Amino acid sequence: MNITEILNKIGPSTLRRAQGSGTLGYTKEDLKTLLAAEGEDKKLLFAKALQSKLEHLDNYVHLRGLIEYSNVCTKYCLYCGVRSKNPNFERYTLSDEEVIECAKLAHELGYGSVALQSGERSDAAFVDKITYLVQEIKKIDNGSLGITLSLGEQTEETYRRWFEAGAHRYLLRIEASNEELYYKIHPRDEKHDFQTRLNCIDTLLKLGYQTGTGVMVGLPFQTLDDLADDLLFFKQKDVAMVGMGPFIPHPDTPLWQYRDQIPSAEQRMELTLKMIATLRLMMPEINMVAATANQTVDPQGREKAIAVGANVIMPNLTPNEFRENYLIYPDKACVNDKPDQCQTCLDVRLAAIGHKVLYNAWGDSVAFTKKH
């Protein structure tokens, strides 16, 4: 089957018919063909994905003001620069006042939502603190700010507390839906359990969060089969949002030793774009993030992601003096940008590709809203 036949097969009209019948209208082999597309086939994939996004979501981009609350982490994932076993940087935790000021700035800039991210902890003091901070953020302008959390694996009770406090979106990236690959990028121990990760995603869905997940693209040992399975995983879980970006090796992590065995930065970026485009055709109404990692490997990376299907950007509001110590991967883009400069820059960059920011809106997933 050629690429035009596949694109027609899994296009939005086919998906609408398939949703009523319980079938999906595409195969894993179809997805692998799309992910391997080059030349004119790739251009056609990207064009179809953009068309699908514009039909279902218009040309709006939603912003989440990112607050990197703390780089203190109890885990030691094999790819992550803030892993607990890395002694080569300074640990920090923002004060309550700093977090609230970041949230107020997001409101002043018209972002509509904030995303609170942190190294992973689950102790009682941390859980209580996040509950308090969510409640305080909800007091800003009578609850006008949407709140996304990205705080790792927690108990059902903790997720429920945070939801009841006012958080309504949660991002927990699976990083690799293939269990074997998962344990090549995470230690195999009680702190890094694949089934626990899956259970947490299911719990978030059950509690009513707009649940997001995602993967790194271009990992050592990763195949097109793995990536196609990742796409099927997103669809099977029926998540509301997805974040995907190119893997960037960090010199202070165990995976650094495999840096010569991964695709080039350009190839990882192109594969990320094909993942975004293919998923946009599969799930036309979900939110998808144009990750900062895209901008790190390609100066036009976020715009390229938006142009093939992504519709969310997360400008960094973390005070500048802390940002260089929240480097999950090295050389992260926009570390030194000031928030007001970033806003102006985004407006100009997005206008250049025919998109615009939808200010003062939560930017909830259309798929989730329709379903609920």
MOTA-V911534 format. One record per residue. N is the residue number from 1. PSI is psi in whole degrees, 0 to 359 (999 if undefined). NEAR is the number of other ideal C-beta (glycine too) atoms within 12 Angstrom. Layout:
BEGIN
n: (N & N)
psi: (PSI & PSI)
near: (NEAR & NEAR)
END
This chain:
BEGIN
n: (1 & 2 & 3 & 4 & 5 & 6 & 7 & 8 & 9 & 10 & 11 & 12 & 13 & 14 & 15 & 16 & 17 & 18 & 19 & 20 & 21 & 22 & 23 & 24 & 25 & 26 & 27 & 28 & 29 & 30 & 31 & 32 & 33 & 34 & 35 & 36 & 37 & 38 & 39 & 40 & 41 & 42 & 43 & 44 & 45 & 46 & 47 & 48 & 49 & 50 & 51 & 52 & 53 & 54 & 55 & 56 & 57 & 58 & 59 & 60 & 61 & 62 & 63 & 64 & 65 & 66 & 67 & 68 & 69 & 70 & 71 & 72 & 73 & 74 & 75 & 76 & 77 & 78 & 79 & 80 & 81 & 82 & 83 & 84 & 85 & 86 & 87 & 88 & 89 & 90 & 91 & 92 & 93 & 94 & 95 & 96 & 97 & 98 & 99 & 100 & 101 & 102 & 103 & 104 & 105 & 106 & 107 & 108 & 109 & 110 & 111 & 112 & 113 & 114 & 115 & 116 & 117 & 118 & 119 & 120 & 121 & 122 & 123 & 124 & 125 & 126 & 127 & 128 & 129 & 130 & 131 & 132 & 133 & 134 & 135 & 136 & 137 & 138 & 139 & 140 & 141 & 142 & 143 & 144 & 145 & 146 & 147 & 148 & 149 & 150 & 151 & 152 & 153 & 154 & 155 & 156 & 157 & 158 & 159 & 160 & 161 & 162 & 163 & 164 & 165 & 166 & 167 & 168 & 169 & 170 & 171 & 172 & 173 & 174 & 175 & 176 & 177 & 178 & 179 & 180 & 181 & 182 & 183 & 184 & 185 & 186 & 187 & 188 & 189 & 190 & 191 & 192 & 193 & 194 & 195 & 196 & 197 & 198 & 199 & 200 & 201 & 202 & 203 & 204 & 205 & 206 & 207 & 208 & 209 & 210 & 211 & 212 & 213 & 214 & 215 & 216 & 217 & 218 & 219 & 220 & 221 & 222 & 223 & 224 & 225 & 226 & 227 & 228 & 229 & 230 & 231 & 232 & 233 & 234 & 235 & 236 & 237 & 238 & 239 & 240 & 241 & 242 & 243 & 244 & 245 & 246 & 247 & 248 & 249 & 250 & 251 & 252 & 253 & 254 & 255 & 256 & 257 & 258 & 259 & 260 & 261 & 262 & 263 & 264 & 265 & 266 & 267 & 268 & 269 & 270 & 271 & 272 & 273 & 274 & 275 & 276 & 277 & 278 & 279 & 280 & 281 & 282 & 283 & 284 & 285 & 286 & 287 & 288 & 289 & 290 & 291 & 292 & 293 & 294 & 295 & 296 & 297 & 298 & 299 & 300 & 301 & 302 & 303 & 304 & 305 & 306 & 307 & 308 & 309 & 310 & 311 & 312 & 313 & 314 & 315 & 316 & 317 & 318 & 319 & 320 & 321 & 322 & 323 & 324 & 325 & 326 & 327 & 328 & 329 & 330 & 331 & 332 & 333 & 334 & 335 & 336 & 337 & 338 & 339 & 340 & 341 & 342 & 343 & 344 & 345 & 346 & 347 & 348 & 349 & 350 & 351 & 352 & 353 & 354 & 355 & 356 & 357 & 358 & 359 & 360 & 361 & 362 & 363 & 364 & 365 & 366 & 367 & 368 & 369 & 370 & 371 & 372)
psi: (131 & 172 & 328 & 318 & 321 & 315 & 320 & 326 & 321 & 18 & 173 & 319 & 321 & 318 & 323 & 318 & 320 & 324 & 327 & 334 & 349 & 2 & 163 & 339 & 10 & 164 & 168 & 322 & 323 & 314 & 319 & 323 & 317 & 320 & 339 & 1 & 140 & 167 & 228 & 328 & 318 & 317 & 320 & 318 & 311 & 320 & 318 & 321 & 316 & 317 & 317 & 316 & 315 & 325 & 323 & 330 & 359 & 196 & 26 & 146 & 133 & 143 & 141 & 113 & 112 & 127 & 109 & 89 & 317 & 146 & 14 & 125 & 141 & 354 & 169 & 54 & 145 & 350 & 351 & 131 & 337 & 17 & 148 & 336 & 14 & 111 & 5 & 24 & 169 & 132 & 148 & 160 & 128 & 149 & 163 & 317 & 321 & 319 & 313 & 322 & 320 & 316 & 319 & 323 & 319 & 318 & 315 & 324 & 354 & 22 & 329 & 330 & 156 & 158 & 118 & 117 & 150 & 160 & 160 & 124 & 154 & 13 & 160 & 321 & 319 & 313 & 316 & 318 & 316 & 319 & 313 & 314 & 320 & 316 & 320 & 321 & 323 & 343 & 344 & 120 & 47 & 41 & 26 & 341 & 130 & 152 & 121 & 136 & 144 & 82 & 22 & 198 & 131 & 171 & 162 & 320 & 317 & 313 & 320 & 318 & 314 & 324 & 315 & 334 & 338 & 353 & 142 & 354 & 146 & 129 & 119 & 97 & 133 & 333 & 325 & 119 & 348 & 118 & 321 & 315 & 323 & 317 & 358 & 345 & 359 & 147 & 152 & 89 & 185 & 339 & 344 & 77 & 123 & 316 & 325 & 319 & 312 & 317 & 322 & 318 & 316 & 322 & 317 & 317 & 316 & 322 & 348 & 8 & 148 & 101 & 131 & 153 & 190 & 178 & 162 & 144 & 129 & 26 & 155 & 141 & 356 & 140 & 170 & 328 & 315 & 314 & 321 & 319 & 325 & 315 & 317 & 326 & 314 & 316 & 318 & 320 & 344 & 49 & 163 & 339 & 154 & 138 & 124 & 141 & 164 & 139 & 133 & 113 & 141 & 132 & 342 & 27 & 157 & 330 & 349 & 327 & 344 & 15 & 334 & 358 & 14 & 160 & 161 & 164 & 319 & 319 & 321 & 322 & 314 & 320 & 323 & 316 & 321 & 325 & 314 & 313 & 316 & 318 & 326 & 323 & 324 & 320 & 77 & 344 & 9 & 167 & 139 & 135 & 135 & 95 & 152 & 332 & 327 & 316 & 332 & 323 & 346 & 122 & 336 & 19 & 316 & 319 & 320 & 320 & 318 & 321 & 348 & 9 & 339 & 156 & 14 & 137 & 145 & 85 & 141 & 124 & 0 & 135 & 135 & 327 & 346 & 342 & 325 & 350 & 7 & 61 & 89 & 326 & 159 & 161 & 35 & 137 & 153 & 19 & 325 & 2 & 143 & 144 & 317 & 324 & 319 & 319 & 312 & 317 & 315 & 317 & 316 & 314 & 319 & 322 & 326 & 339 & 20 & 26 & 167 & 152 & 135 & 99 & 158 & 42 & 146 & 329 & 43 & 156 & 125 & 320 & 314 & 315 & 317 & 321 & 331 & 999)
near: (16 & 15 & 32 & 20 & 18 & 31 & 37 & 20 & 29 & 42 & 32 & 28 & 20 & 26 & 31 & 18 & 16 & 20 & 22 & 11 & 11 & 8 & 15 & 26 & 27 & 31 & 19 & 27 & 18 & 32 & 38 & 28 & 28 & 45 & 38 & 26 & 33 & 18 & 12 & 13 & 23 & 25 & 22 & 27 & 39 & 35 & 25 & 36 & 42 & 33 & 25 & 36 & 39 & 24 & 22 & 30 & 34 & 20 & 22 & 26 & 40 & 43 & 45 & 46 & 43 & 43 & 46 & 40 & 41 & 34 & 33 & 30 & 35 & 26 & 34 & 26 & 39 & 35 & 44 & 38 & 34 & 41 & 35 & 24 & 19 & 30 & 12 & 18 & 26 & 18 & 22 & 24 & 27 & 32 & 17 & 21 & 13 & 26 & 38 & 28 & 25 & 40 & 43 & 25 & 30 & 41 & 31 & 23 & 30 & 26 & 44 & 35 & 46 & 48 & 49 & 46 & 39 & 38 & 33 & 38 & 29 & 27 & 15 & 15 & 14 & 28 & 27 & 19 & 30 & 42 & 30 & 22 & 39 & 41 & 24 & 27 & 41 & 27 & 20 & 30 & 17 & 10 & 21 & 25 & 43 & 38 & 45 & 48 & 43 & 39 & 42 & 40 & 34 & 37 & 20 & 20 & 16 & 33 & 36 & 21 & 26 & 41 & 31 & 18 & 27 & 32 & 39 & 38 & 46 & 42 & 42 & 38 & 41 & 41 & 41 & 39 & 35 & 26 & 23 & 18 & 29 & 34 & 21 & 28 & 40 & 35 & 24 & 17 & 14 & 13 & 23 & 31 & 19 & 28 & 17 & 27 & 34 & 24 & 20 & 33 & 37 & 23 & 26 & 41 & 29 & 17 & 27 & 21 & 39 & 40 & 42 & 42 & 43 & 42 & 43 & 46 & 43 & 43 & 38 & 27 & 23 & 38 & 24 & 27 & 22 & 35 & 39 & 33 & 28 & 43 & 44 & 29 & 34 & 38 & 33 & 21 & 29 & 29 & 42 & 39 & 47 & 47 & 46 & 51 & 43 & 39 & 45 & 39 & 35 & 32 & 19 & 25 & 32 & 24 & 35 & 24 & 16 & 22 & 24 & 11 & 17 & 28 & 27 & 17 & 27 & 19 & 22 & 35 & 36 & 33 & 42 & 49 & 45 & 43 & 49 & 52 & 44 & 48 & 50 & 48 & 46 & 46 & 44 & 36 & 33 & 46 & 50 & 53 & 44 & 47 & 48 & 40 & 40 & 46 & 38 & 31 & 38 & 28 & 16 & 23 & 36 & 43 & 28 & 34 & 49 & 44 & 33 & 45 & 44 & 46 & 47 & 51 & 45 & 46 & 44 & 39 & 42 & 44 & 27 & 21 & 15 & 31 & 31 & 24 & 28 & 36 & 33 & 39 & 37 & 27 & 21 & 31 & 32 & 33 & 26 & 17 & 23 & 20 & 32 & 17 & 17 & 34 & 28 & 17 & 24 & 37 & 24 & 16 & 30 & 32 & 17 & 17 & 24 & 17 & 35 & 23 & 33 & 26 & 25 & 20 & 22 & 30 & 41 & 32 & 37 & 27 & 32 & 27 & 18 & 15 & 19 & 16)
END
